[in-house]
Amino acid sequence: MADQPPTQTEIELQAAAYRRLQKHLMEDRTDVQNIDLMNLAGFCRNCLSRWYQEAANAQGIEMGKEEAREIFYGMSMAEWKAQFQTDATDAQQDAFKTAFEENVGNKE
C-alpha cells in the first residue's frame, strides 16, 4: 500500500532493480545516448545520478553533481563522453530542448 512504508524486502527488491537498470545502461547499452533516453523517456543517466544525489542529500549525505555522476557512471563524465558519447544531430538537439523543459526544467 502507498500509505505504508516499504518493507525491507521491498527496499531490497527496488535496490536490485535499480542496480540492474544501472548495469543495463552502463554496460549492456552504452550505444544508447543520453539525448535519446531524454527525448523518448523523459530521463537519462544524468537524471538517475541526480536522483541518487538528491536521495543522498535528503539523508544528510553531502554529495555534489559530479560525485553522483561518477558513482552512477563508474567513471568521470569526461571518460564516459570520450568512450561512448556521439555527436547529436540537429533533430535530436531540437527534441531535447522540449524534452528537457518538460521533464527537468529548472531542477538541474
C-alpha positions in Angstrom: 0.0 0.0 0.0 1.2 3.5 -0.8 0.4 4.7 2.8 2.7 2.3 4.5 6.5 2.4 4.4 8.1 -0.2 2.2 9.2 -3.5 3.9 12.9 -4.4 4.0 12.2 -6.9 1.2 10.6 -4.3 -1.0 13.6 -2.0 -0.4 16.0 -4.7 -1.4 14.0 -5.6 -4.5 13.8 -1.9 -5.5 17.6 -1.6 -5.0 18.2 -4.7 -7.0 16.0 -3.4 -9.9 17.9 0.0 -9.7 21.3 -1.8 -9.9 20.1 -3.8 -12.9 18.9 -0.7 -14.7 22.3 0.9 -14.0 24.1 -2.1 -15.3 21.9 -2.2 -18.4 22.6 1.4 -19.2 26.3 1.4 -18.2 27.4 -2.0 -19.6 24.8 -3.5 -21.9 23.5 -0.5 -23.8 26.3 2.1 -23.9 25.2 2.7 -27.5 22.0 4.4 -26.3 22.8 8.0 -26.0 21.5 10.2 -23.1 19.9 12.5 -25.5 17.9 9.6 -26.9 16.8 8.5 -23.5 15.7 12.0 -22.6 13.9 12.5 -25.9 12.0 9.2 -25.6 11.6 8.6 -21.9 12.0 12.0 -20.2 15.0 10.9 -18.2 18.6 9.9 -18.8 21.7 8.7 -17.0 22.3 12.2 -15.7 18.8 12.3 -14.2 19.4 9.0 -12.5 22.6 10.3 -11.0 20.8 13.5 -9.9 18.1 11.5 -8.2 20.8 9.5 -6.4 22.4 12.8 -5.3 19.0 14.1 -4.1 18.4 10.9 -2.1 21.8 11.2 -0.5 21.3 14.9 0.3 17.9 14.1 1.8 19.6 11.6 4.1 22.1 14.3 5.2 24.9 13.0 3.0 26.9 15.7 1.3 27.2 14.9 -2.4 27.7 17.1 -5.4 26.6 16.6 -9.0 29.9 15.4 -10.3 30.4 12.9 -7.4 27.0 11.5 -8.0 27.6 11.1 -11.7 30.9 9.4 -11.1 29.2 7.0 -8.7 26.5 6.2 -11.3 28.7 6.1 -14.4 31.5 4.3 -12.6 33.9 6.9 -14.2 34.1 10.6 -14.7 31.8 12.3 -17.2 34.8 13.1 -19.3 35.8 9.5 -19.5 32.2 8.4 -20.3 31.9 11.0 -23.1 35.2 10.1 -24.6 34.3 6.4 -24.7 30.6 6.4 -25.5 29.1 9.7 -26.4 28.5 10.6 -30.1 27.6 13.9 -31.6 23.9 14.7 -31.5 22.0 15.5 -34.7 20.2 18.8 -35.1 16.9 16.9 -34.8 18.0 15.3 -31.6 19.1 18.6 -30.1 15.7 20.3 -31.1 13.8 17.4 -29.5 16.0 17.6 -26.4 15.1 21.2 -25.8 11.5 20.3 -25.5 12.0 17.1 -23.5 14.4 18.8 -21.1 12.0 21.7 -20.4 9.0 19.3 -19.9 10.9 16.8 -17.7 13.6 18.7 -15.9 13.0 22.4 -16.3 14.8 24.3 -13.6 15.6 21.3 -11.5 19.2 20.8 -12.9 
